[in-house]
Amino acid sequence: MELIAACSGPRSIVRIRPDVRFGRPSVKGISTEVLWEQVDAGAGIAEVADDFGLTQQDVRWAVSYEAARVA
């Protein structure tokens, strides 16, 4: 069963699936929290995207999701 993260909207690529990462929010199988931590530590969006094999848009979705969670 795949659930879309509600706070990111219906077009979000952030997924919460019980069978992936123990139900933690992820983008293409990578924890949104991990991506957020990289950007928060000073890495650029492009750098994080390259490091994890994602697009810059993927990383922006993850960062937006995490920012909304802590707001």
N, C-alpha and C positions, 0 to 999 in steps of 0.2 A: 504494500500500500504506500503510495507516495502522497505526501502532503506538501502544499506550498506554504512557505512561511507567510503568515497572514499580514504581518506588519510591513512587508515589502511589496505587497500588491500582487495582483493576478499574473502580471508579466514577469515577475521575479524569477531568477534562475536559482535562488537560494532554496534548497530542499531540506526537509526534515523527514527522514525515513528511518523507521526502527531498525532496518537491516543494514544501514550505512552509518558508520561512526556512532553506533549506539543511540541513534536518534538525535544526535547533535546537528545543528544547522551546518550545511556544507554547500560548496559550489564545486560541481564535478568531482565529488568525493573528497574535497579538501576542506577542512574545518574553517568556517568563517572567522572564528576566533584566532586561529593561527595567522590568517591573512591580515586581520586587523592588527595583531601584535607586531607584525613585520612593518606595516605602514606606520604604526604608532611609534616604533623605535627609530623611525627616520628614513626607512627605505622608500623609494619612489614607487608609484603605481606601476610604471613600466618595468622596473627592476623586479618587483614581486611577481608580476605576470610572467616574466621570462623565467624566473627561478622555479615557478610551479607549473609551467607549461599552460598558462591560462591567457586569456585576452585581458586587455586593460579594463574592458567593460565588466568582465567576470569579477575582477578585484574590486572595482567600484561598487558592484552590487553587494559584495561581502562586507566591505567597509561601511556602506550605508546601512546594511542590516544590523551590524554590531553597534553603530552609532545610535540607531533607533532603540535598540535594546537598553542601552545605558541612559538614554534621555528621560 
